[in-house]
Amino acid sequence: MPARPQADEPLIPMPALTPDALRAAVERLTPSRMPAFVRDLVEATTSAQQVQSLAPLRTFVHTWGVFVAIQRHPSRAARLRCLEEVVDSGKEDPLEAMAGIREIHAAAEAEAGL
């Protein structure tokens, strides 16, 4: 049986920023998000064909690369969910939570090489 990662260790290595590698990571980390992943990939591919540009695919890879970079660290993903709940609830001043969300996203972008 493989050893379980420590609390701050990633569950999986950061995958390559390709649709296939990101798909495998999403399937492993958050299988419930696969319908959204597939929908976004189809939309990005269709849009790229329509506008004859790779920009929609780059946006797709960026979005899902950041998602995977966050989700592969359970403590980071949990912290993000807490901060998002603060913002969504409207019960507290959201400025501090929004700053925390930006920090998490910036760290994930750096980790993914974006």
N, C-alpha and C positions, 0 to 999 in steps of 0.2 A: 504494500500500500504506500503511495507517495506521501511524503511529509506535507502537512498543511502549512501554507505560508503564514508568517507572523502577521500581526495586525496591519502593519504599514507596508508589508511587501506586496508587490502585485501578484494577482492570481495567475496571470499569464504574461508572457513577454509582450511588448508592444508589437503588434503585427505590422507588416508592410501596409502602406496606404494604397491598397488595391481593393476593388470590390470583393474579390474572392477571399482575401485575407481578412478583411473587415467583417464579411459575412460569417466566416468561421468563428471570429472572436465574439460577435454578437450572439451567435447560436450558443456558444459556451457560457458567456457571462450573463446574458439576459434573453433567454429564448422567447419570452413574451413580447419582445420588441421586434421580432423577425417580420411580422406583417408590415410594420412601419418601415423597416429597412428596405424590404422588397418594393413597397409602394414608392418610396423615395428614389430608389435606384431606377425604377421604370420611368418615373417622372423626369429624372435627370437625363436619362438616355433619350427619351422622346424630345425633351426640350433642346438638348444638344443637337439632335438631328434637325429640328425645326429651325433653329437659329444659326445652324452651321458654326457652332462654337463649342469649345471644350469647357467654357465657364460653368455651365450647370453641373458637369461632372466634377469639376474642381470644388465647387460648393458642396456637393454631395460627399466627396472624400474628406473635406475639411470638417463638415458637421459630424459625420460618423467617426472620423478619426479622433476628434475631441471626445465624443461620447464614449468610445472604447477606452481612451486614456483615463477618463474619469472612472468608469465602471470597473476597471481592472484593479483599482484600489478601493476595497470595501469601505474604509474609513472616509476616504474622500467622497465617495458616492453618497454615503450616509450624511455627511456634513452638507453636501449640496442639497439633498432632499430637505433637510432641516431649514436651511436658509431659504429655499424656495417656498416652504410652508409659511415662513415668517412674512415673506413678501405677499404671498397669495391671501393670507388671512386678513390683512389690512388692520390688524389689531395693534401692531407696533409700528414705530417709525422704520421704514424699510431701508433707509440709507446704508446702515451698517451691514445689513444682510446683502444688499446689492453689491457693496464693495467686496464682500466675501465671495459672492458668486463670480464676480469678475476675476478675483485672484485665482479661484479654482480653475476657471476657464483658461486663464493665461498660463498657468502651470501645465495644464493638459495640452495646450497648443505647443508649448516648448517641448514637452516630453514627446509629442508626436512628430516634432520637427516641422511644425507649420508656422 
